[in-house]
C-alpha cells in the first residue's frame, strides 16, 4: 500500500483524536471528517493520492472492516431480547427491516424505471442497513431513554448481517435476468457463498472458542493474547471463507455468534470495538477517496431524489408501521425513524456491486447508493447532537411535569 495513503490515514486519526472531545458536540463527526479528508486528497480535488494502483488493497481493507464489525456485533447479540416479539429491537428487525427493503424497491423502481425489478431490489438492499456510528451523539447520550438507544444499537448491529444473504440472492437473480445463459454459474456461485460462508464461520467459532476456553482454564493463555486471538479468529474465518468460495462476511458474522458462548469477559469485545472503529474510519476515508470520485460523473437529480427518499420515506414509513402498536409517543417514533444512517455496510455493499459489473445500470445504482451514504453522513452527523439534546430536554420536562401532577396541590 502506498506510503502516502498510510500517512494520510495516520495523520487524520491523530489530528481528529487531539480534538475529539471538543468536536463531540459539533456536526464534525469522525465519519464526516474522514470521508471529507479522503475526498480532498483524491484525484477529484487536490490530487495528492491516486487510488488506481491501490484500489484492490483499499477495497480489501474496507471489506475486512465490515467483517470485523459483523464479528463484534454478533458477539453482542442478546438473543433473549430478540425472542420477545414485542421488543423494539424485534419489531425494527422483523417488521421494519423487510418493509424498508420493499418500500425501497418500490422507490427505486419509480425513480429509475429502466433498472428493472431485481436491480431495484439490489439497490434498496444496499442502502437498507443502518450504522449507529453516524449518530453516536444520540446513541451515547445517557439523558436519552436507554430503550431507544439500545434499539438503535441492536438494529444497526444486526441488519447488516441480515442483509448479506439477501443481497447475494438478489444479485444472483439480477444477473440471471440479465444473462440467462449463465443462470447455472451464478446460481452455483450464490449457493456456495450463502452456504459455505456460515459453515466456515461456525466451524472456526466453535473450534477456536473451544481451544480458547481450554487454554484459558489451564492458565496457558495470557489475557492480552486472548484479545489478539479474537481478531485473528475473525481474520481466519474471513480468509478461509474466501479460499473455499464462501462469503467472508457471513463467515465472520457466524464466527462471532458461535464464539460468544466461550467468551465471558467484556474486555475482549471492548478491544475488538476499538479495532473495528479504526477500520470503519479507514472505510469512510476510502469512501471519500475512491467511491465519491467514481460516482460523481453519474450523479443526477434522480440520484439525489432517491437519496432523500432513502433517508426519509424508506425509513420513516416502515418504522412507523413496525411500532404502530407501541406506546412510544410521536417523538419516540420520530427519532427512531430519523436515525437510520447508512455507513460501513452500505459502502462495502456498493463495492461488491462494482466488483461484479455484470448488471445493466450498475453505475446508476452505484451513484444512487453513494449519494445516499454521503447525504446520511452529513445529515445524521449534523442532527444527532441537537436532536439528542432536544429529546432529552423534552423527556426530562415530561417526567418533571408528571411528578408535579402526581404530587398534587399539597406539595405546591
TAFEN-V838092 format. One record per run of one state. SS is the DSSP state (A for helix, B for strand, O for the rest). FROM is the first residue (numbers start at 1). LEN is the number of residues. If there is no record, write none. Layout:
# TAFEN-V838092
ss = {SS | SS}
from = {FROM | FROM}
len = {LEN | LEN}
This chain:
# TAFEN-V838092
ss = {O | A | O | A | O | A | O | A | O | A | O | A | O | A | O | A | O | A | O | A | O | A | O | A | O | A | O | A | O | A | O | A | O | A | O | A | O | A | O}
from = {1 | 3 | 19 | 20 | 24 | 30 | 41 | 55 | 76 | 79 | 84 | 88 | 112 | 117 | 127 | 132 | 140 | 146 | 179 | 180 | 218 | 223 | 245 | 248 | 260 | 266 | 297 | 301 | 312 | 313 | 323 | 329 | 339 | 344 | 356 | 362 | 408 | 409 | 412}
len = {2 | 16 | 1 | 4 | 6 | 11 | 14 | 21 | 3 | 5 | 4 | 24 | 5 | 10 | 5 | 8 | 6 | 33 | 1 | 38 | 5 | 22 | 3 | 12 | 6 | 31 | 4 | 11 | 1 | 10 | 6 | 10 | 5 | 12 | 6 | 46 | 1 | 3 | 1}
